[in-house]
Amino acid sequence: LQYPNHLRKLANHNVILHSSFAAARDGSHPNATGVSLLSGGGSGHEPSHAGFVGRNMLSGAILGGIFASPSVSSILAAIRAVTLPSSAGGRGCLLIVKNYTGDRLNFGMATEMANAEGYAVEMVVVADDCAVERKKGITGARGVAGTVLVHKAAGGAAGHGMALNAVV
């Protein structure tokens, strides 16, 4: 899915962004015309995150350590990098999160912080997974297998210019 020079690393964070977000924050910013999509989680699920950054897919991926959730600061930095504030005409950002406790906590906290800063951010937790039995343990399905389908469906909706509430 990745073509040469279409990805860039966000400085000081384990965040991969589509190169279209390197543009100046003006009318050419991709978030001025469509909802941005972010996903992420612990490394070790590749290409579950960075492998799906591209046109009509993810705007960026936030990577944690091996099977560890990404930090709130990295998630918030990614939101700021791909989203314009609502007051500047930003269309919003959707965080697509797998059903892991740390991911839910850290992405949830970053969502609240970004909304308080004036960004329109929503979070969807994917908990559908064919790899984990429904009755196994107390945590339930993790969403590893089903998340890519959510990436594609939400990416298609965002690519067609739908509003954040419709993409959710």
N, C-alpha and C positions, 0 to 999 in steps of 0.2 A: 503493500500500500504506500510505502514511502518512496518518493522520487528524490534524486539528488537535490540538495539545497532546499528542501521543503520543510525541514524541521530545524528548530533552534532550541538551545538550552537557555532557560531563564537563569541569569547570573545569581549565584549564591543560593540556589535552590535546586532540588531534584525534580525539576519541572521541564517537560518537553512541550514546545508550542509549535503550531503550524507557522511557517514563515510569513504568512499574510498578516500576522499580528505585529510584525516588526515596523509597520508603517507608523507615521506620525499620527497622533490622536486628533484627527480632523474628520471631515466627511468621508475620507477613504477608509476609515477604520472599519473592519468587517462587522463589528457589533452595531454599527449605525444602520445596517440593513438586515441583520439577522441575529437570532439568538445564538450565543456561544454555548458550547457543550464541553464540560470537563468531567473526567473520571480518573480514577486512580486507586491505589491501594498498595499493599506490600509487594515488593519485588519477589519474583519466583513464580508468577502467573503469566509470564511473557508468552505470546505477544498481547496479553489481555489489556494492556494500557497503551503504551507508546506505539504499538503496532497498529492501532486503530485511529491515529491522528491523521486527518486528511479532509479533503473537500467532502461535504455532506456527511461527515462523521464527527470525530472529536476535534475540538479546537486545541486541546492540550491534554496532557496526562501528568498527574502528580504521583511521584514514585516514593514509596517508603523503603525501608530496609527489607531484608529478606523476611517475608511473612510478617512485617510490621507496618502499621498504618503510617501514612505520611503525616508530617507535623501540621498543626493548625497554621503556623506561619507560612509554610510552603503552599498550602491550599489557598490561603488568603492572597498571597502574592500572585498565584495563578489567576485567581478571579480578577484581581486588579489589572493584570496584563491583558486579559482577553475581553474585558467588559468596560464599557463606558458608563459613567454614572448616569442615572435616569435623567438628571437635570441637563445632561449634555447630549441627550437623545439616544442613550444606550437602550438596546432591545432586551437586555437581561442575559442571565446565565443559568443554565441548568446543570446541576451536579448529579451525576449518575453514580450511585454508591452501591457497593455490594454489602450483603447482610453480615458484616463482621462488626463486633462490638466497637473496636477501636476506630474503624472507618466511620461508623454511624456517629460516634462522639465527636471526632475531629472534624469531619465534614460538616456536621451539624453546628458546631461552634463557629467555624469559619463562615457558614451561611449567615448566622445571626450577626456576626461582626460586620460582614460585607453589607448586609441590609441596613445596619445602623449607620454605615458610612455613605449611604445613598445609592447603592447598587441594587438592582432588582435581581435577586438570586432565589432559586427554588432548588429543592433536593428531592430526588426520587431514590428510594431504596429498592434494589432488586433482590428478591428472596425466592426466586423460582430456580430450581436446580435439579437436574436429573441425576446428579452424582451422589446426592445425599438422600438417604431414606427419610420420608416424612416424619417418622416417629423416632429417629435416632437422636438421642441427647436432648438437651433443653434449648440448644441454639437454633436448630432447624436448618433449612436450606440456606446456602451461602450466596447463591446467585452467580457463581463463577461461569456456568455454562450459558445461562440466559441473558447475561449482561450485554453480550455482543449484539443480540437482537434488539435490545433497547437502544444501544448506540446507533444502530442503523435506522430504526424507525424514527427516533428523535432527530437524527441527522437529516433524514429526508424531509421531515416537517420543518426544521429550521432552514434547510436549503430552499424550501419553497416560500420562505418569508413569513411563516406563521408566527403569531405572537407567543410570548413565553407561556401564558396560561394554556394555549392550545398545544404547544410542544409537550408540556407536562402531561 
